[in-house]
Amino acid sequence: MTVGKVSTKPPQGTKIVYIKRVKGIQPMRTTTKAQALEQFRYNWKVSGSTDIVAKREAWGIFTDELCREGYITMKKYESWSNPF
C-alpha cells in the first residue's frame, strides 16, 4: 500500500513484531530507597499526621504500592527495612 509517495509496506524480509501490552503492567522503573524515603517523608509531612505507629504502617503500604506499580523490584521490596 502506498500513501502519497511513501510506501507503508515494510521492506522484503522484515519481521513485524507485536508487543503484547498487559493491562496494569508497565516497564520497570528504578527507584532508590533514598528517593522513596524522600517522597514518603514529603507525603507524610503534607498529611499532618503525628501517629508513629501509623507512620510505620504507612511506610509498608507505600513500599507495597511501589512494588505493585513497578517502581521497585520484589527484591527491593523484601530487603528494605522500615526506617521508622
C-alpha positions, 0 to 999 in steps of 0.5 A: 500500500502506498500513501502519497509517495511513501510506501507503508509496506515494510521492506522484503524480509522484515519481521513485524513484531507485536508487543503484547501490552498487559493491562496494569503492567508497565516497564520497570522503573528504578527507584532508590530507597533514598528517593522513596524515603524522600517522597514518603517523608514529603507525603507524610509531612503534607498529611499532618499526621503525628501517629508513629505507629501509623507512620510505620504502617504507612511506610509498608503500604507505600513500599507495597504500592511501589512494588505493585506499580513497578517502581521497585523490584520484589527484591527491593521490596523484601530487603528494605527495612522500615526506617521508622 
